[in-house]
Amino acid sequence: MGPIAYVIAILGCADGSAQCTPVATMPTRYESRATCNAATADALAQSTDFDFPTIVAQCRKAAAVPAAQRLERAVPHGVDHANG
């Protein structure tokens, strides 16, 4: 099992923050919960286009990705994956 990575989940909450719904996951992966927590303020600042009274940023463990898939996902968007 590889190292644990964290991502920031953006949650939209109704008044009182009792009921929150995941609305986005930031693309950046963090190597520790501490570095993830440190980035939540910036993530919130970028997440102003959701129609909820309260927006919350929360660090969560990233889904484990096998090494072969991890390399494939590192290819920038817009690159043609067709062979030939």
VOPAGU-2260 file (C-alpha; in pm, 1 decimal, decimal comma):
REM VOPAGU-2260
SITE   aa  ch    i         X         Y         Z
SITE  MET   A    0       0,0       0,0       0,0
SITE  GLY   A    1     137,3     338,0     -99,5
SITE  PRO   A    2     148,9     658,5      99,8
SITE  ILE   A    3    -177,6     821,1     195,6
SITE  ALA   A    4    -269,2    1133,2       1,6
SITE  TYR   A    5    -535,4    1388,9      88,2
SITE  VAL   A    6    -766,8    1601,6    -124,2
SITE  ILE   A    7    -985,6    1896,7     -31,9
SITE  ALA   A    8   -1357,5    1832,6     -65,0
SITE  ILE   A    9   -1579,7    2138,3     -98,1
SITE  LEU   A   10   -1914,4    2101,6      79,0
SITE  GLY   A   11   -2220,6    2319,3      35,7
SITE  CYS   A   12   -2417,2    2353,1     358,8
SITE  ALA   A   13   -2768,1    2470,3     436,7
SITE  ASP   A   14   -2823,2    2729,6     709,6
SITE  GLY   A   15   -2666,2    2612,1    1034,5
SITE  SER   A   16   -2420,7    2379,0     854,1
SITE  ALA   A   17   -2615,5    2075,1     977,2
SITE  GLN   A   18   -2676,9    1935,3     629,0
SITE  CYS   A   19   -2378,4    1950,6     392,6
SITE  THR   A   20   -2354,3    1815,0      38,3
SITE  PRO   A   21   -2025,4    1750,6    -146,0
SITE  VAL   A   22   -2017,2    1987,3    -444,4
SITE  ALA   A   23   -1655,9    1962,9    -565,6
SITE  THR   A   24   -1319,4    1802,0    -503,2
SITE  MET   A   25   -1007,8    2007,7    -561,1
SITE  PRO   A   26    -761,4    1843,6    -804,6
SITE  THR   A   27    -449,3    1893,9    -591,5
SITE  ARG   A   28    -329,8    1599,0    -383,5
SITE  TYR   A   29    -146,7    1660,6     -54,4
SITE  GLU   A   30     104,9    1428,3     109,5
SITE  SER   A   31     -14,1    1498,2     464,5
SITE  ARG   A   32    -326,1    1612,0     644,3
SITE  ALA   A   33    -132,8    1913,9     776,8
SITE  THR   A   34     -45,1    2045,5     428,3
SITE  CYS   A   35    -401,2    1977,3     315,7
SITE  ASN   A   36    -547,3    2167,8     612,4
SITE  ALA   A   37    -312,3    2458,7     539,7
SITE  ALA   A   38    -454,6    2484,4     185,6
SITE  THR   A   39    -824,4    2483,5     279,2
SITE  ALA   A   40    -850,2    2863,5     308,3
SITE  ASP   A   41    -725,1    2907,9     -49,1
SITE  ALA   A   42    -961,1    2634,9    -169,8
SITE  LEU   A   43   -1254,7    2815,1      -7,2
SITE  ALA   A   44   -1149,3    3143,2    -166,5
SITE  GLN   A   45   -1164,2    2974,9    -509,2
SITE  SER   A   46   -1503,9    2813,8    -442,2
SITE  THR   A   47   -1741,8    3106,6    -451,3
SITE  ASP   A   48   -1970,5    2995,3    -734,5
SITE  PHE   A   49   -2187,3    2748,5    -540,1
SITE  ASP   A   50   -2543,0    2836,5    -441,3
SITE  PHE   A   51   -2526,7    2752,2     -69,1
SITE  PRO   A   52   -2539,7    2983,3     233,5
SITE  THR   A   53   -2223,4    2819,2     372,4
SITE  ILE   A   54   -1929,1    2658,6     191,4
SITE  VAL   A   55   -1690,4    2433,1     385,2
SITE  ALA   A   56   -1353,3    2288,0     281,5
SITE  GLN   A   57   -1265,3    1952,6     435,1
SITE  CYS   A   58    -957,3    1733,2     391,4
SITE  ARG   A   59   -1031,7    1373,0     304,8
SITE  LYS   A   60    -816,1    1075,1     222,6
SITE  ALA   A   61    -776,5    1045,8    -152,7
SITE  ALA   A   62    -892,3     725,5    -316,3
SITE  ALA   A   63    -607,5     483,4    -363,9
SITE  VAL   A   64    -491,6     473,5    -724,9
SITE  PRO   A   65    -271,5     188,1    -851,0
SITE  ALA   A   66      67,1     306,3    -979,9
SITE  ALA   A   67     -14,5     218,0   -1342,9
SITE  GLN   A   68    -329,0     432,3   -1337,6
SITE  ARG   A   69    -154,1     711,7   -1149,2
SITE  LEU   A   70      91,6     753,4   -1437,1
SITE  GLU   A   71    -190,5     757,8   -1691,0
SITE  ARG   A   72    -377,1    1026,2   -1496,7
SITE  ALA   A   73     -67,5    1246,6   -1494,2
SITE  VAL   A   74    -112,1    1313,1   -1868,3
SITE  PRO   A   75    -233,8    1672,8   -1917,6
SITE  HIS   A   76    -590,6    1724,3   -2033,8
SITE  GLY   A   77    -630,3    1776,4   -2405,9
SITE  VAL   A   78    -364,7    1523,7   -2504,8
SITE  ASP   A   79    -483,1    1278,5   -2769,5
SITE  HIS   A   80    -463,6     926,5   -2627,7
SITE  ALA   A   81    -520,4     753,1   -2964,8
SITE  ASN   A   82    -242,2     525,6   -3086,5
SITE  GLY   A   83    -135,4     666,2   -3419,7
